[in-house]
């Protein structure tokens, strides 16, 4: 990726897992937000652009949207349905474990399947 280009890490309705440091960090950021708000808000449409500085490359996170239980954070807030989709699509990475974030629905089901 070149400086100044936009890289999308999640969409309005898609919350993929990522193996890169930036992608895993942003997925963890969204996971932290839903846990911190007690399942009432999640970040969506996460995207970054890169810029250079004297300290190296900086990732700028911009144009964040949210889905909320009250569905009142903006025109693209699709409410509880998208909160549930995030919970079902999210796969915890290394950073979720480091922060001791609780497992979400799909993770719990996956753990049970792996035990059998």
Phi and psi in degrees as a GROMACS rama.xvg file:
@    title "Ramachandran Plot"
@    xaxis  label "Phi"
@    yaxis  label "Psi"
@TYPE xy
-91.6503  156.718  UNK-2
-56.8354  139.447  UNK-3
89.2198  -18.782  UNK-4
-73.3404  152.189  UNK-5
-94.2454  134.895  UNK-6
-121.843  122.861  UNK-7
-90.5439  133.313  UNK-8
-108.856  -23.2492  UNK-9
-152.545  162.764  UNK-10
-113.972  -166.737  UNK-11
-67.8907  -35.6744  UNK-12
-124.974  -4.08499  UNK-13
-112.395  133.787  UNK-14
-130.92  70.2837  UNK-15
-73.067  159.683  UNK-16
-86.9542  154.576  UNK-17
-134.165  146.892  UNK-18
-94.4649  -13.1542  UNK-19
-78.6621  159.921  UNK-20
-60.9846  -46.4828  UNK-21
-65.6769  -47.7708  UNK-22
-61.1619  -44.3447  UNK-23
-65.7242  -38.175  UNK-24
-63.8507  -42.8715  UNK-25
-71.3745  -35.7886  UNK-26
-62.8313  -40.3963  UNK-27
-65.912  -38.1237  UNK-28
-58.6242  -46.081  UNK-29
-66.0142  -41.0811  UNK-30
-62.7562  -44.8784  UNK-31
-58.219  -42.3741  UNK-32
-62.947  -43.6486  UNK-33
-67.7421  -36.7099  UNK-34
-70.1241  -43.8043  UNK-35
-61.2447  -34.1495  UNK-36
-93.5257  12.4142  UNK-37
56.5151  48.8315  UNK-38
64.5299  30.2658  UNK-39
-111.488  -8.91407  UNK-40
-154.046  140.667  UNK-41
-137.66  147.049  UNK-42
-80.8353  144.108  UNK-43
-140.101  170.775  UNK-44
54.0452  45.5766  UNK-45
-76.4014  128.423  UNK-46
-145.375  151.667  UNK-47
-131.189  160.672  UNK-48
-131.626  153.277  UNK-49
-107.809  144.222  UNK-50
-138.902  155.938  UNK-51
-97.0123  153.589  UNK-52
-147.935  177.669  UNK-53
-62.5512  -24.1531  UNK-54
-90.8334  -4.12038  UNK-55
121.074  -153.447  UNK-56
-86.1923  135.333  UNK-57
-117.633  133.889  UNK-58
-96.1909  125.073  UNK-59
-105.168  118.175  UNK-60
-87.9164  129.63  UNK-61
-146.603  164.72  UNK-62
56.9992  40.5352  UNK-63
-71.2256  139.958  UNK-64
-119.063  166.882  UNK-65
-132.702  153.535  UNK-66
-115.987  132.26  UNK-67
-129.281  156.185  UNK-68
-62.467  -33.8779  UNK-69
-83.5377  -10.3535  UNK-70
54.6405  42.4266  UNK-71
-128.969  22.6763  UNK-72
-94.0809  -0.756754  UNK-73
153.484  176.915  UNK-74
-67.1374  -24.2462  UNK-75
-99.7079  17.0961  UNK-76
-84.5957  108.126  UNK-77
-99.8866  15.3534  UNK-78
67.6325  -150.774  UNK-79
-57.0432  -34.574  UNK-80
-58.7506  -44.1973  UNK-81
-74.5176  -31.6439  UNK-82
-60.3749  -44.9585  UNK-83
-64.7813  -40.4818  UNK-84
-61.534  -41.7902  UNK-85
-59.9501  -47.377  UNK-86
-60.0689  -37.2599  UNK-87
-78.0579  -30.376  UNK-88
-90.7302  -24.7782  UNK-89
-65.6274  133.763  UNK-90
-120.617  119.816  UNK-91
-66.2171  137.398  UNK-92
-108.005  -166.923  UNK-93
-60.3681  -37.6103  UNK-94
-70.4185  -33.0802  UNK-95
-61.1115  -42.8019  UNK-96
-65.6817  -41.6154  UNK-97
-60.8759  -36.0583  UNK-98
-88.0142  -1.24618  UNK-99
56.1613  42.5696  UNK-100
-73.1633  146.512  UNK-101
-68.3649  150.703  UNK-102
-72.6236  144.878  UNK-103
-96.0069  173.557  UNK-104
-48.5775  -55.3545  UNK-105
-64.1595  -37.6366  UNK-106
-60.7155  -41.659  UNK-107
-63.2187  -44.6078  UNK-108
-64.0719  -40.5001  UNK-109
-63.5188  -43.0565  UNK-110
-59.5747  -41.7937  UNK-111
-64.2255  -40.4635  UNK-112
-65.7453  -38.7939  UNK-113
-68.5923  -28.7568  UNK-114
-70.8928  -29.789  UNK-115
